[in-house]
Amino acid sequence: MKLDIIGDIHGCFDEFVALTKKLGYVWTQEQIPIHPQGRKLAFVGDLADRGPHSLKVIETVVKLVDKNLAYYVPGNHCNKLYRFFLGRNVQIAHGLETTVAEWKSLPLHEQQRIRHQFMKLYENAPLYAVLDDGKLVIAHAGIRADYIGKYDKKVKTFVLYGDITGETHPDGSPVRRDWAKHYRGEAWIVYGHTPVKKPRMLHRTINIDTGCVFGGHLTAFRYPELETVSVPSSMPYVEEKFRSFE
């Protein structure tokens, strides 16, 4: 199994295209990236929100998953967009407003098509992906070793939001415990969710959310090579959005 696992894209479609090309993918007439050596893509969630082209990212991932060319697990922003499309009373803030504005600018039939496509993608996605005979797990905010194989509410909260304490940072984002520091499992855990300035590899875990939408980089983790490949962001740099674990 040869995979290129991509961190939180958050609507940064141009960087997504640049990263896949750097990884050796060729974009076809159908507007999807295909690797000549048969490698597959995987996504840690948070395809949309905050960036300029959320719907293009969603549509590309939908096509890839439909053709069995990629794996996708949802992030917390994916979960919120899904609830918005269900008609739930969600707060259209913290990035969702950009995706909703893009979506509302479309003709009604296009709105319905995108809504249907995304809801199907979300509903068919596993909460986290266990791959390569259990040697690899892709989970949006990570997963504890003892949670692998479980899917209850507690696990779902951890996978979507991280190991949250209930407290918040000054910018309103939740305080999260550094679960990776205590991970001792055999499987590689590839995750994102918490923006870091460079990929953070620790005890067979790697955080590949390098804050593309906050002016950092978009990063891929190549498996089984265990290498990272990044491209710089075109977005304005927002220093306070990056977390330090030192």
C-alpha positions as CSV (number, residue, x, y, z in Angstrom):
1,M,0.0,0.0,0.0
2,K,1.5,3.3,-1.1
3,L,-0.3,6.4,0.1
4,D,0.1,10.2,0.1
5,I,-1.8,11.5,3.1
6,I,-2.7,15.2,2.9
7,G,-3.3,17.4,5.9
8,D,-6.1,19.9,6.4
9,I,-6.8,21.6,3.1
10,H,-9.5,24.1,4.3
11,G,-10.4,25.2,0.8
12,C,-6.8,25.9,-0.4
13,F,-7.4,24.3,-3.8
14,D,-4.4,25.9,-5.5
15,E,-2.0,24.5,-2.9
16,F,-3.7,21.1,-3.2
17,V,-3.0,21.1,-6.9
18,A,0.6,22.2,-6.4
19,L,1.2,19.5,-3.7
20,T,-0.2,16.7,-5.8
21,K,1.9,17.7,-8.8
22,K,5.0,17.9,-6.5
23,L,4.1,14.3,-5.4
24,G,4.1,13.2,-9.1
25,Y,0.3,13.1,-9.7
26,V,-1.0,14.1,-13.1
27,W,-4.3,16.0,-13.4
28,T,-6.6,14.5,-15.9
29,Q,-9.3,16.0,-18.1
30,E,-11.8,15.0,-15.4
31,Q,-9.9,17.3,-13.1
32,I,-8.6,14.7,-10.7
33,P,-5.0,13.8,-9.8
34,I,-3.8,10.4,-10.8
35,H,-0.4,8.9,-10.0
36,P,1.4,7.0,-12.8
37,Q,2.7,4.5,-10.3
38,G,-0.7,3.8,-8.8
39,R,-0.2,5.6,-5.5
40,K,-3.4,6.7,-3.8
41,L,-4.3,9.9,-1.9
42,A,-5.8,10.0,1.6
43,F,-7.3,13.0,3.4
44,V,-7.3,13.7,7.2
45,G,-10.5,15.8,6.9
46,D,-11.4,19.5,7.1
47,L,-11.5,19.8,3.3
48,A,-13.6,23.1,3.5
49,D,-13.9,26.4,5.5
50,R,-11.8,29.5,5.7
51,G,-10.0,29.1,2.3
52,P,-11.2,30.4,-1.0
53,H,-12.2,27.2,-2.9
54,S,-13.8,24.8,-0.5
55,L,-16.3,23.5,-3.1
56,K,-13.6,22.7,-5.7
57,V,-11.7,20.7,-3.0
58,I,-14.9,18.8,-2.0
59,E,-15.8,18.0,-5.6
60,T,-12.3,16.7,-6.3
61,V,-12.3,14.5,-3.2
62,V,-15.8,13.2,-4.1
63,K,-14.6,12.1,-7.5
64,L,-11.4,10.5,-6.2
65,V,-13.3,8.5,-3.5
66,D,-16.0,7.5,-6.0
67,K,-13.3,6.0,-8.3
68,N,-11.6,4.3,-5.4
69,L,-8.5,6.4,-5.8
70,A,-8.5,8.0,-2.3
71,Y,-9.4,7.5,1.3
72,Y,-11.2,10.2,3.3
73,V,-12.0,10.6,6.9
74,P,-14.1,13.6,8.2
75,G,-12.8,16.4,10.4
76,N,-14.8,18.6,12.8
77,H,-15.4,21.2,10.0
78,C,-16.7,18.4,7.8
79,N,-19.0,17.4,10.6
80,K,-20.3,20.9,11.0
81,L,-20.9,21.3,7.2
82,Y,-22.8,18.1,7.2
83,R,-25.0,19.3,10.0
84,F,-25.6,22.5,8.1
85,F,-26.7,20.6,5.0
86,L,-29.0,18.5,7.2
87,G,-30.7,21.7,8.2
88,R,-29.5,21.7,11.8
89,N,-29.2,24.9,13.7
90,V,-25.4,25.4,13.5
91,Q,-23.4,28.6,14.1
92,I,-22.2,29.8,10.6
93,A,-18.9,31.0,12.0
94,H,-15.3,29.8,12.5
95,G,-14.8,29.3,8.8
96,L,-18.1,27.8,7.8
97,E,-19.4,31.2,6.6
98,T,-16.9,31.1,3.7
99,T,-18.1,27.7,2.5
100,V,-21.8,28.7,2.9
101,A,-21.2,31.9,1.0
102,E,-19.6,30.0,-1.9
103,W,-22.4,27.5,-1.8
104,K,-25.2,30.1,-1.7
105,S,-23.7,31.9,-4.7
106,L,-24.4,28.9,-6.9
107,P,-27.6,28.3,-8.9
108,L,-30.1,26.2,-7.0
109,H,-29.5,23.0,-9.0
110,E,-25.8,23.3,-8.3
111,Q,-26.4,23.8,-4.6
112,Q,-28.5,20.6,-4.5
113,R,-25.8,18.7,-6.4
114,I,-23.0,19.7,-4.1
115,R,-25.1,19.2,-1.0
116,H,-26.0,15.7,-2.1
117,Q,-22.4,14.8,-3.1
118,F,-20.9,16.0,0.2
119,M,-23.5,14.4,2.3
120,K,-23.0,11.1,0.5
121,L,-19.2,11.4,1.0
122,Y,-19.6,12.1,4.7
123,E,-22.2,9.4,5.3
124,N,-20.0,6.7,3.6
125,A,-16.8,7.8,5.4
126,P,-15.4,5.9,8.4
127,L,-14.9,7.9,11.5
128,Y,-11.2,6.9,11.1
129,A,-9.5,4.7,8.6
130,V,-7.5,1.6,9.7
131,L,-5.3,0.6,6.8
132,D,-2.4,-1.8,5.8
133,D,-3.6,-4.6,8.1
134,G,-3.8,-2.2,11.1
135,K,-0.3,-0.8,10.6
136,L,-1.7,2.7,9.7
137,V,-4.6,4.7,11.2
138,I,-5.8,8.0,9.7
139,A,-7.8,10.0,12.2
140,H,-8.6,13.8,11.9
141,A,-7.4,14.9,15.4
142,G,-5.7,11.6,16.2
143,I,-6.7,8.6,18.3
144,R,-5.5,6.9,21.4
145,A,-4.2,3.3,21.0
146,D,-6.9,1.9,23.3
147,Y,-9.6,3.6,21.2
148,I,-8.7,1.9,17.9
149,G,-11.5,-0.4,17.0
150,K,-14.1,1.5,19.1
151,Y,-16.6,4.0,17.7
152,D,-18.6,5.3,20.7
153,K,-19.4,9.0,21.4
154,K,-16.2,9.5,23.5
155,V,-14.1,8.1,20.6
156,K,-15.9,10.3,18.1
157,T,-15.3,13.4,20.2
158,F,-11.6,12.6,20.4
159,V,-11.2,11.8,16.7
160,L,-13.0,15.0,15.6
161,Y,-11.8,17.5,18.2
162,G,-8.7,16.0,19.9
163,D,-8.1,15.4,23.6
164,I,-10.0,18.5,24.8
165,T,-9.9,19.7,28.4
166,G,-13.0,21.9,28.3
167,E,-10.9,25.0,28.6
168,T,-10.3,27.5,25.8
169,H,-7.3,29.5,24.5
170,P,-7.6,33.4,24.3
171,D,-8.8,33.1,20.6
172,G,-11.6,30.8,21.7
173,S,-10.1,27.6,20.4
174,P,-10.2,24.6,22.8
175,V,-7.3,23.6,24.9
176,R,-6.2,20.1,24.0
177,R,-3.9,17.6,25.9
178,D,-0.9,16.4,24.0
179,W,-2.1,12.8,23.5
180,A,0.7,12.0,21.1
181,K,3.4,12.4,23.8
182,H,1.8,9.4,25.6
183,Y,1.1,7.2,22.5
184,R,2.9,3.9,22.6
185,G,0.9,1.9,20.0
186,E,2.3,-0.1,17.1
187,A,0.3,1.5,14.4
188,W,1.3,4.8,12.7
189,I,-1.3,7.5,13.5
190,V,-1.5,10.2,10.9
191,Y,-3.6,13.2,11.9
192,G,-4.1,17.0,11.6
193,H,-6.5,19.4,13.2
194,T,-4.0,21.4,15.3
195,P,-1.9,23.7,13.1
196,V,1.9,23.3,13.7
197,K,4.7,25.1,11.9
198,K,6.3,21.9,10.6
199,P,5.2,18.3,10.6
200,R,5.4,16.9,14.1
201,M,6.5,13.2,14.3
202,L,6.5,11.6,17.8
203,H,6.1,8.0,18.9
204,R,4.7,6.7,15.5
205,T,2.3,9.7,15.3
206,I,2.6,12.5,12.8
207,N,0.6,15.8,12.8
208,I,0.5,17.0,9.1
209,D,-1.7,20.1,9.6
210,T,0.9,22.7,8.9
211,G,-1.6,25.5,8.8
212,C,-2.0,26.0,5.0
213,V,-5.1,28.2,5.5
214,F,-3.2,30.4,8.0
215,G,-0.3,31.0,5.7
216,G,1.9,28.0,6.6
217,H,2.2,25.0,4.3
218,L,0.1,22.2,2.9
219,T,1.8,18.9,3.8
220,A,1.6,15.3,2.7
221,F,2.9,12.2,4.5
222,R,4.2,9.5,2.2
223,Y,3.5,6.0,3.4
224,P,5.3,3.6,3.7
225,E,8.3,5.9,3.0
226,L,7.6,7.9,6.2
227,E,8.6,11.2,4.4
228,T,6.8,14.5,4.3
229,V,6.4,16.8,1.2
230,S,5.1,20.3,1.6
231,V,4.2,23.4,-0.5
232,P,4.0,26.9,0.8
233,S,0.6,28.6,1.3
234,S,-0.6,31.7,-0.6
235,M,-2.7,32.8,2.3
236,P,-1.7,35.6,4.8
237,Y,0.4,34.3,7.7
238,V,-1.4,34.3,11.1
239,E,1.2,33.5,13.8
240,E,-1.2,33.0,16.7
241,K,-3.1,30.1,15.0
242,F,0.0,27.8,15.3
243,R,0.4,25.7,18.4
244,S,3.7,25.0,20.0
245,F,4.2,21.8,22.0
246,E,7.8,22.5,23.2
